[in-house]
């Protein structure tokens, strides 16, 4: 289904703003909202629901609160501890992400991706700089698909083409790594991360089939490797 012209215009405007300044997080949210047309969202949910595990996750609608001080007190090397240290090192606040109301499969799909975005960063090892975000979007595209990861990857390519052509190889390395990891890993969607906080990060990565990821090159603490 084609996106309506007004929504397309809003998405393109956000894309242009992000090409100029990739750190404008608000424009990412604007782009996501523009692309979340009910009919298109329903199509994506229907496609994802063909996977029984994803369908079950969207019906269960499991959500959880992130308590960084409590996670910081967990043993060294655990998922929770590594995640908390990642958030602190990157000066990130879980409350900065939109807290979306969940009423159905579609709204859970969007809320769940917002709620767990920074956890995906920590587990995959991708930092929150431009190239880390690009790598994670390639991971999203491999795991979930949809228009938002594709447009955010386009932001990266346009940024390099117009302003930082010398960074082309680094961009391609990030995209290739994220895509490869996403195709090889178990599905991240619907994972009950709060039930895994106490496990060693290495064990979490082993379960999700990303234990061989080049995490140190992406800047995540070596304690997680």
DOMIDO-687102 format. One record per residue (C-alpha): residue number from 1; residue in one letter; x, z, y. Coordinates in steps of 0.1 Angstrom, whole numbers, always signed. Layout:
+-----+------+-------+-------+-------+
:  nr : rest :    c1 :    c3 :    c2 :
+-----+------+-------+-------+-------+
: NUM :    A :     X :     Z :     Y :
...
+-----+------+-------+-------+-------+
END
This chain:
+-----+------+-------+-------+-------+
:  nr : rest :    c1 :    c3 :    c2 :
+-----+------+-------+-------+-------+
:   1 :    X :    +0 :    +0 :    +0 :
:   2 :    X :   +13 :    -9 :   +35 :
:   3 :    X :   +18 :   +17 :   +61 :
:   4 :    X :    -5 :   +15 :   +91 :
:   5 :    X :   +11 :    +0 :  +123 :
:   6 :    X :   +11 :   +32 :  +144 :
:   7 :    X :   +27 :   +52 :  +116 :
:   8 :    X :   +52 :   +25 :  +110 :
:   9 :    X :   +61 :   +25 :  +147 :
:  10 :    X :   +66 :   +62 :  +147 :
:  11 :    X :   +88 :   +60 :  +117 :
:  12 :    X :  +109 :   +32 :  +133 :
:  13 :    X :  +112 :   +52 :  +165 :
:  14 :    X :  +125 :   +82 :  +146 :
:  15 :    X :  +149 :   +60 :  +127 :
:  16 :    X :  +163 :   +46 :  +160 :
:  17 :    X :  +167 :   +82 :  +173 :
:  18 :    X :  +185 :   +93 :  +142 :
:  19 :    X :  +209 :   +63 :  +143 :
:  20 :    X :  +219 :   +74 :  +177 :
:  21 :    X :  +222 :  +111 :  +167 :
:  22 :    X :  +219 :  +119 :  +130 :
:  23 :    X :  +218 :  +156 :  +137 :
:  24 :    X :  +183 :  +154 :  +153 :
:  25 :    X :  +165 :  +173 :  +124 :
:  26 :    X :  +132 :  +172 :  +143 :
:  27 :    X :  +132 :  +134 :  +140 :
:  28 :    X :  +135 :  +137 :  +102 :
:  29 :    X :  +104 :  +158 :  +102 :
:  30 :    X :   +86 :  +133 :  +125 :
:  31 :    X :   +96 :  +104 :  +102 :
:  32 :    X :   +84 :  +124 :   +71 :
:  33 :    X :   +50 :  +130 :   +88 :
:  34 :    X :   +47 :   +94 :   +98 :
:  35 :    X :   +53 :   +83 :   +62 :
:  36 :    X :   +29 :  +109 :   +47 :
:  37 :    X :    -2 :   +87 :   +50 :
:  38 :    X :   -28 :  +101 :   +26 :
:  39 :    X :   -32 :   +69 :    +7 :
:  40 :    X :    +6 :   +63 :    +3 :
:  41 :    X :   +11 :  +100 :    -6 :
:  42 :    X :   -16 :   +97 :   -33 :
:  43 :    X :    +1 :   +66 :   -47 :
:  44 :    X :   +34 :   +86 :   -50 :
:  45 :    X :   +17 :  +116 :   -65 :
:  46 :    X :    +0 :   +94 :   -91 :
:  47 :    X :   +33 :   +78 :  -100 :
:  48 :    X :   +51 :  +111 :  -103 :
:  49 :    X :   +22 :  +126 :  -123 :
:  50 :    X :   +30 :  +101 :  -151 :
:  51 :    X :   +58 :  +125 :  -160 :
:  52 :    X :   +40 :  +155 :  -177 :
:  53 :    X :   +65 :  +180 :  -163 :
:  54 :    X :   +61 :  +168 :  -127 :
:  55 :    X :   +23 :  +167 :  -132 :
:  56 :    X :   +24 :  +203 :  -144 :
:  57 :    X :   +45 :  +214 :  -115 :
:  58 :    X :   +21 :  +199 :   -90 :
:  59 :    X :    -8 :  +216 :  -107 :
:  60 :    X :    +9 :  +250 :  -110 :
:  61 :    X :   +21 :  +248 :   -73 :
:  62 :    X :   +48 :  +275 :   -78 :
:  63 :    X :   +63 :  +287 :   -45 :
:  64 :    X :   +87 :  +315 :   -36 :
:  65 :    X :  +102 :  +333 :    -7 :
:  66 :    X :  +139 :  +331 :    +0 :
:  67 :    X :  +156 :  +364 :    +9 :
:  68 :    X :  +191 :  +356 :   +19 :
:  69 :    X :  +204 :  +392 :   +22 :
:  70 :    X :  +191 :  +400 :   -13 :
:  71 :    X :  +207 :  +368 :   -27 :
:  72 :    X :  +239 :  +376 :   -10 :
:  73 :    X :  +241 :  +409 :   -30 :
:  74 :    X :  +239 :  +391 :   -64 :
:  75 :    X :  +271 :  +388 :   -84 :
:  76 :    X :  +298 :  +363 :   -74 :
:  77 :    X :  +292 :  +328 :   -87 :
:  78 :    X :  +255 :  +331 :   -94 :
:  79 :    X :  +231 :  +305 :   -82 :
:  80 :    X :  +216 :  +329 :   -57 :
:  81 :    X :  +249 :  +342 :   -43 :
:  82 :    X :  +264 :  +307 :   -40 :
:  83 :    X :  +232 :  +294 :   -23 :
:  84 :    X :  +232 :  +324 :    +1 :
:  85 :    X :  +269 :  +317 :    +9 :
:  86 :    X :  +261 :  +280 :   +14 :
:  87 :    X :  +233 :  +288 :   +39 :
:  88 :    X :  +255 :  +313 :   +58 :
:  89 :    X :  +285 :  +290 :   +59 :
:  90 :    X :  +264 :  +261 :   +72 :
:  91 :    X :  +245 :  +284 :   +97 :
:  92 :    X :  +212 :  +275 :   +81 :
:  93 :    X :  +179 :  +295 :   +83 :
:  94 :    X :  +153 :  +289 :   +56 :
:  95 :    X :  +126 :  +296 :   +82 :
:  96 :    X :  +137 :  +265 :  +102 :
:  97 :    X :  +120 :  +242 :   +77 :
:  98 :    X :   +83 :  +235 :   +81 :
:  99 :    X :   +61 :  +259 :   +61 :
: 100 :    X :   +34 :  +236 :   +49 :
: 101 :    X :    +0 :  +247 :   +36 :
: 102 :    X :    -6 :  +238 :    +0 :
: 103 :    X :   -41 :  +227 :   -10 :
: 104 :    X :   -36 :  +199 :   -36 :
: 105 :    X :   -10 :  +179 :   -54 :
: 106 :    X :    +0 :  +159 :   -24 :
: 107 :    X :    +5 :  +189 :    -1 :
: 108 :    X :   +25 :  +207 :   -28 :
: 109 :    X :   +47 :  +177 :   -33 :
: 110 :    X :   +57 :  +177 :    +4 :
: 111 :    X :   +60 :  +215 :    +7 :
: 112 :    X :   +80 :  +218 :   -25 :
: 113 :    X :  +106 :  +193 :   -12 :
: 114 :    X :  +109 :  +211 :   +21 :
: 115 :    X :  +111 :  +246 :    +4 :
: 116 :    X :  +138 :  +235 :   -20 :
: 117 :    X :  +159 :  +211 :    +1 :
: 118 :    X :  +187 :  +235 :    +8 :
: 119 :    X :  +188 :  +246 :   -29 :
: 120 :    X :  +193 :  +209 :   -39 :
: 121 :    X :  +222 :  +208 :   -14 :
: 122 :    X :  +239 :  +238 :   -30 :
: 123 :    X :  +233 :  +228 :   -66 :
: 124 :    X :  +245 :  +192 :   -61 :
: 125 :    X :  +274 :  +203 :   -39 :
: 126 :    X :  +265 :  +180 :   -10 :
: 127 :    X :  +272 :  +196 :   +23 :
: 128 :    X :  +248 :  +194 :   +53 :
: 129 :    X :  +270 :  +170 :   +74 :
: 130 :    X :  +259 :  +134 :   +78 :
: 131 :    X :  +276 :  +121 :   +46 :
: 132 :    X :  +264 :  +151 :   +26 :
: 133 :    X :  +229 :  +144 :   +37 :
: 134 :    X :  +233 :  +107 :   +28 :
: 135 :    X :  +246 :  +116 :    -6 :
: 136 :    X :  +216 :  +139 :   -12 :
: 137 :    X :  +191 :  +113 :    -1 :
: 138 :    X :  +206 :   +89 :   -27 :
: 139 :    X :  +200 :  +117 :   -52 :
: 140 :    X :  +164 :  +120 :   -40 :
: 141 :    X :  +159 :   +83 :   -43 :
: 142 :    X :  +172 :   +83 :   -79 :
: 143 :    X :  +151 :  +113 :   -88 :
: 144 :    X :  +118 :  +108 :   -69 :
: 145 :    X :  +119 :   +75 :   -50 :
: 146 :    X :   +96 :   +69 :   -21 :
: 147 :    X :  +101 :   +56 :   +15 :
: 148 :    X :  +117 :   +86 :   +32 :
: 149 :    X :  +150 :   +86 :   +12 :
: 150 :    X :  +152 :   +48 :   +17 :
: 151 :    X :  +148 :   +51 :   +54 :
: 152 :    X :  +173 :   +79 :   +58 :
: 153 :    X :  +198 :   +59 :   +38 :
: 154 :    X :  +191 :   +30 :   +62 :
: 155 :    X :  +199 :   +54 :   +91 :
: 156 :    X :  +233 :   +60 :   +75 :
: 157 :    X :  +241 :   +23 :   +71 :
: 158 :    X :  +229 :   +14 :  +106 :
: 159 :    X :  +249 :   +43 :  +121 :
: 160 :    X :  +281 :   +30 :  +104 :
: 161 :    X :  +274 :    -6 :  +113 :
: 162 :    X :  +268 :    +1 :  +149 :
: 163 :    X :  +290 :   +31 :  +157 :
: 164 :    X :  +314 :   +41 :  +129 :
: 165 :    X :  +323 :   +10 :  +109 :
: 166 :    X :  +355 :   +26 :   +97 :
: 167 :    X :  +334 :   +52 :   +78 :
: 168 :    X :  +319 :   +25 :   +56 :
: 169 :    X :  +339 :   +35 :   +25 :
: 170 :    X :  +330 :   +72 :   +29 :
: 171 :    X :  +293 :   +63 :   +32 :
: 172 :    X :  +294 :   +42 :    +1 :
: 173 :    X :  +312 :   +69 :   -18 :
: 174 :    X :  +285 :   +94 :    -8 :
: 175 :    X :  +257 :   +70 :   -18 :
: 176 :    X :  +272 :   +61 :   -51 :
: 177 :    X :  +279 :   +97 :   -60 :
: 178 :    X :  +244 :  +108 :   -51 :
: 179 :    X :  +228 :   +79 :   -70 :
: 180 :    X :  +249 :   +85 :  -101 :
: 181 :    X :  +242 :  +122 :  -101 :
: 182 :    X :  +205 :  +117 :   -96 :
: 183 :    X :  +202 :   +92 :  -124 :
: 184 :    X :  +222 :  +114 :  -148 :
: 185 :    X :  +207 :  +148 :  -140 :
: 186 :    X :  +176 :  +164 :  -153 :
: 187 :    X :  +147 :  +164 :  -129 :
: 188 :    X :  +150 :  +190 :  -100 :
: 189 :    X :  +114 :  +186 :   -90 :
: 190 :    X :   +93 :  +216 :  -100 :
: 191 :    X :  +123 :  +238 :  -111 :
: 192 :    X :  +115 :  +275 :  -107 :
: 193 :    X :  +148 :  +282 :   -88 :
: 194 :    X :  +138 :  +318 :   -81 :
: 195 :    X :  +139 :  +325 :  -119 :
: 196 :    X :  +175 :  +311 :  -120 :
: 197 :    X :  +190 :  +331 :   -91 :
: 198 :    X :  +208 :  +355 :  -114 :
: 199 :    X :  +224 :  +328 :  -136 :
: 200 :    X :  +260 :  +315 :  -130 :
: 201 :    X :  +259 :  +283 :  -110 :
: 202 :    X :  +280 :  +266 :  -137 :
: 203 :    X :  +252 :  +274 :  -162 :
: 204 :    X :  +225 :  +261 :  -139 :
: 205 :    X :  +244 :  +229 :  -134 :
: 206 :    X :  +250 :  +226 :  -172 :
: 207 :    X :  +212 :  +229 :  -178 :
: 208 :    X :  +205 :  +203 :  -152 :
: 209 :    X :  +233 :  +180 :  -165 :
: 210 :    X :  +253 :  +180 :  -133 :
: 211 :    X :  +281 :  +203 :  -144 :
: 212 :    X :  +307 :  +176 :  -141 :
: 213 :    X :  +298 :  +168 :  -104 :
: 214 :    X :  +327 :  +166 :   -81 :
: 215 :    X :  +315 :  +196 :   -62 :
: 216 :    X :  +347 :  +208 :   -46 :
: 217 :    X :  +351 :  +174 :   -29 :
: 218 :    X :  +318 :  +180 :   -12 :
: 219 :    X :  +328 :  +214 :    +2 :
: 220 :    X :  +307 :  +238 :   -19 :
: 221 :    X :  +326 :  +270 :   -29 :
: 222 :    X :  +348 :  +267 :   -59 :
: 223 :    X :  +331 :  +298 :   -73 :
: 224 :    X :  +302 :  +275 :   -83 :
: 225 :    X :  +323 :  +251 :  -102 :
+-----+------+-------+-------+-------+
END
